[in-house]
Amino acid sequence: MKESGEKHKGYVEIPSLSEENEVDDTEINISKKKGEGDVLKDLMKTEGTVKVREALKEYLKALKTDFTLGMILPTKSTVGQELAVERKLNGSTMQFVLQDSVSPIGIKIPTVKILMKEMFASSAEELYSIFTTKELVQKFSKCPALIDAEKGGRLQLFNGCVTGEYVELLPPQRIVMKWRCRNWPDEHYATVALNFKDMATQTELQLELKGVPVCNEGDTRQCWQKQYFEEIHILLQQSEVNTK
């Protein structure tokens, strides 16, 4: 706030952005943390929303240009293989992998790899169990869940918004699973690897997602940060309070 110098923290959330829909119709949610600053929230809902939509138009325009250039069309010799494309963006190199769909006759979509790290105040065993125990998953997700934590077992979270299958389980060190969001292209899965690094009083969770659709990179990061990490932190804090 320019006059008072006060600072307020809030969020701009765009639940579903698609080049198939008009940007002017895109839903934009504005929220802020408790306290003063309602005038700032109201301003973001009016003039701020206009500015956000203007930026989204430029973003989608740039996205189409950047990912159309250099796209490699599949040939008979490349069917069943992964095709890598490197693009130079703002001086840094980003790599995108064009993965085959389930059927060789489908289309290829550009994907990215996401790497994230988070520290948790728990043992590796406790954190591992939070991802593999139905009751604990339901506590942090606040929704009914299907958790069949064995190789080939299914998982379903957040009212079916996330589904997948367990590929590898090595307690309490590593979990690998096929993972997808409901709004991704049909039958397209990312490979998610969770590595639990025990560090005495804390555990470092190393997350690697391979094969995330480029257009879903932002909301996938937000899903893991807010719906997984932040909610697990809250669950661990509640557990600590209950044990005292």
C-alpha positions as MATLAB code, in Angstrom:
seq = 'MKESGEKHKGYVEIPSLSEENEVDDTEINISKKKGEGDVLKDLMKTEGTVKVREALKEYLKALKTDFTLGMILPTKSTVGQELAVERKLNGSTMQFVLQDSVSPIGIKIPTVKILMKEMFASSAEELYSIFTTKELVQKFSKCPALIDAEKGGRLQLFNGCVTGEYVELLPPQRIVMKWRCRNWPDEHYATVALNFKDMATQTELQLELKGVPVCNEGDTRQCWQKQYFEEIHILLQQSEVNTK';
ca = [
       0.000    0.000    0.000;
       1.803    3.086   -1.268;
       0.461    5.620    1.228;
       0.864    3.597    4.426;
       3.733    1.389    3.325;
       1.891   -1.681    4.587;
       2.409   -4.993    2.845;
      -0.284   -7.607    2.311;
       0.140  -11.101    0.939;
      -2.348  -12.787   -1.331;
      -2.696  -15.103   -4.292;
      -3.851  -14.956   -7.882;
      -5.055  -18.398   -8.918;
      -5.926  -19.427  -12.476;
      -7.517  -22.888  -12.095;
      -7.761  -23.748  -15.788;
      -5.903  -22.028  -18.590;
      -6.332  -23.410  -22.086;
      -5.530  -22.065  -25.517;
      -8.838  -23.583  -26.637;
     -10.817  -21.066  -24.572;
     -10.983  -17.302  -24.764;
      -8.728  -15.623  -22.207;
     -11.527  -13.164  -21.374;
     -13.568  -16.123  -20.103;
     -10.724  -17.568  -18.022;
     -11.545  -17.863  -14.329;
      -9.252  -15.824  -12.082;
      -9.507  -16.186   -8.312;
      -8.141  -13.538   -5.950;
      -7.496  -14.302   -2.291;
      -5.491  -12.781    0.528;
      -4.340  -13.698    3.986;
      -6.363  -12.644    7.015;
      -6.097   -9.050    8.134;
      -6.499   -5.640    6.546;
      -6.097   -4.929    2.872;
      -9.601   -5.516    1.495;
      -9.215   -2.449   -0.706;
      -6.211   -4.113   -2.332;
      -8.174   -7.324   -2.869;
     -11.030   -5.358   -4.474;
      -8.552   -3.574   -6.718;
      -7.084   -6.897   -7.842;
     -10.574   -8.197   -8.657;
     -11.181   -5.246  -10.999;
      -8.172   -3.518  -12.552;
      -5.842   -6.319  -11.497;
      -7.884   -8.992  -13.259;
      -7.775   -6.945  -16.481;
      -3.976   -6.749  -16.262;
      -3.693  -10.484  -15.543;
      -5.801  -11.356  -18.598;
      -3.671   -9.062  -20.775;
      -0.563  -10.885  -19.559;
      -2.195  -14.277  -20.207;
      -2.913  -13.324  -23.818;
       0.765  -12.499  -24.352;
       1.805  -15.675  -22.525;
      -0.335  -17.946  -24.699;
       0.812  -16.151  -27.829;
       4.471  -16.636  -26.853;
       3.841  -20.232  -25.828;
       2.382  -21.121  -29.209;
       5.303  -19.460  -30.993;
       8.051  -20.985  -28.838;
       6.745  -24.528  -28.927;
       5.762  -24.535  -32.576;
       9.261  -23.586  -33.671;
      11.575  -26.555  -33.767;
       8.902  -29.181  -33.168;
       9.995  -32.474  -34.713;
       7.370  -34.409  -36.589;
       7.534  -38.197  -36.107;
       8.724  -40.393  -38.928;
       8.485  -44.138  -39.368;
      11.948  -44.547  -37.911;
      11.071  -42.594  -34.741;
       7.744  -44.198  -33.841;
       7.987  -45.598  -30.297;
      10.934  -43.373  -29.383;
      11.209  -40.198  -27.352;
      12.149  -37.049  -29.269;
      14.017  -34.298  -27.449;
      13.846  -30.647  -28.427;
      15.964  -27.926  -26.879;
      14.773  -24.341  -27.048;
      16.697  -21.240  -26.007;
      14.485  -18.989  -23.911;
      15.787  -15.731  -22.432;
      19.370  -16.966  -22.422;
      18.671  -20.216  -20.605;
      18.202  -23.658  -22.071;
      15.040  -25.641  -21.412;
      14.559  -29.189  -22.633;
      11.231  -30.579  -23.678;
      10.543  -34.228  -24.414;
       7.913  -35.174  -26.940;
       6.534  -38.446  -25.659;
       4.493  -40.996  -27.538;
       0.929  -41.460  -26.453;
      -0.261  -44.935  -25.465;
      -1.028  -45.762  -29.085;
       1.672  -45.193  -31.758;
      -1.026  -43.504  -33.833;
      -1.631  -40.527  -31.538;
      -0.167  -37.097  -31.311;
       2.949  -36.098  -29.451;
       2.737  -33.472  -26.737;
       5.587  -31.339  -25.355;
       6.450  -32.229  -21.770;
       8.775  -30.987  -19.047;
      10.556  -32.426  -16.027;
       9.845  -30.826  -12.647;
      12.268  -31.046   -9.713;
      11.219  -29.908   -6.228;
      12.638  -30.282   -2.706;
      10.957  -29.812    0.655;
      12.105  -30.273    4.260;
       9.729  -31.900    6.752;
      10.017  -32.089   10.538;
       9.589  -35.849   10.666;
      11.467  -39.088   10.233;
      11.696  -40.691    6.811;
       9.528  -43.576    8.069;
       6.762  -41.212    9.188;
       6.823  -39.194    5.961;
       6.846  -42.350    3.844;
       3.784  -43.646    5.685;
       1.909  -40.385    5.019;
       2.132  -41.124    1.290;
       1.233  -44.819    1.565;
      -1.363  -45.067    4.359;
      -4.959  -44.422    3.340;
      -6.004  -42.822    6.633;
      -3.075  -40.389    6.586;
      -3.563  -39.526    2.915;
      -7.201  -38.734    3.658;
      -6.165  -36.513    6.552;
      -3.856  -34.255    4.538;
      -5.983  -34.329    1.357;
      -9.238  -33.820    3.292;
     -10.980  -36.150    0.818;
     -11.746  -39.874    0.539;
      -8.821  -41.634   -1.145;
      -7.977  -44.943   -2.779;
      -4.501  -46.041   -1.700;
      -3.314  -49.540   -2.619;
       0.350  -49.127   -1.735;
       1.930  -52.091   -3.492;
       3.513  -52.555   -6.899;
       0.756  -52.236   -9.496;
      -1.670  -50.862   -6.891;
      -3.913  -47.931   -7.729;
      -4.163  -44.508   -6.127;
      -6.859  -41.857   -6.341;
      -6.881  -38.532   -4.473;
      -8.717  -35.206   -4.316;
     -12.100  -36.555   -5.436;
     -10.600  -38.220   -8.484;
      -8.643  -35.171   -9.653;
      -5.422  -37.187   -9.259;
      -5.107  -40.859  -10.239;
      -2.225  -43.220  -10.770;
      -0.487  -46.482  -10.035;
       2.388  -47.479   -7.773;
       5.393  -48.688   -9.767;
       8.071  -49.088   -7.078;
       8.014  -48.965   -3.277;
      11.190  -49.114   -1.211;
      10.325  -48.220    2.407;
      11.253  -45.755    3.722;
      13.486  -44.471    0.953;
      11.658  -44.249   -2.359;
       8.253  -44.305   -4.073;
       7.777  -44.321   -7.843;
       4.342  -44.033   -9.411;
       2.451  -43.237  -12.582;
       0.559  -40.005  -11.852;
      -1.882  -37.806  -13.724;
      -4.351  -34.978  -13.239;
      -7.864  -35.352  -14.576;
      -7.536  -32.408  -16.993;
      -4.447  -33.857  -18.737;
      -4.694  -35.441  -22.199;
      -6.465  -38.817  -22.035;
      -4.287  -41.714  -20.839;
      -1.218  -39.495  -20.409;
       0.737  -40.116  -17.189;
       3.831  -38.539  -15.680;
       6.361  -40.609  -13.756;
       6.700  -39.373  -10.180;
       9.672  -40.336   -8.007;
       9.693  -39.478   -4.294;
      13.034  -39.899   -2.541;
      13.132  -39.592    1.255;
      16.498  -38.466    2.651;
      16.699  -38.886    6.439;
      18.607  -36.002    8.033;
      18.475  -36.746   11.784;
      15.603  -34.580   13.053;
      14.250  -33.805    9.583;
      13.617  -35.498    6.253;
      14.322  -33.979    2.856;
      11.785  -35.004    0.237;
      13.186  -34.929   -3.288;
      10.441  -34.905   -5.905;
      10.977  -35.607   -9.603;
       8.137  -35.534  -12.134;
       8.916  -36.611  -15.682;
       6.490  -36.169  -18.554;
       4.359  -33.289  -17.270;
       2.508  -31.577  -20.153;
       4.077  -28.171  -20.741;
       0.738  -26.391  -20.480;
       0.172  -27.976  -17.051;
       3.581  -27.263  -15.502;
       2.388  -24.356  -13.347;
      -0.712  -25.995  -11.910;
       1.217  -29.250  -11.310;
       3.832  -27.392   -9.259;
       1.062  -25.630   -7.356;
      -0.708  -28.934   -6.710;
       2.361  -30.471   -5.109;
       3.310  -27.341   -3.171;
      -0.116  -26.467   -1.805;
      -2.165  -29.671   -1.788;
       0.670  -32.005   -0.797;
       3.559  -30.193    0.903;
       1.702  -27.451    2.773;
      -1.066  -29.785    3.934;
       1.464  -32.411    5.096;
       3.256  -29.723    7.125;
      -0.064  -28.918    8.821;
      -0.729  -32.612    9.474;
       2.698  -33.047   11.068;
       2.176  -29.973   13.265;
      -1.186  -31.280   14.431;
       0.345  -34.664   15.153;
       3.099  -33.037   17.211;
       0.552  -31.048   19.239;
      -1.567  -34.155   19.906;
       1.424  -36.110   21.193;
       2.359  -33.451   23.762;
];
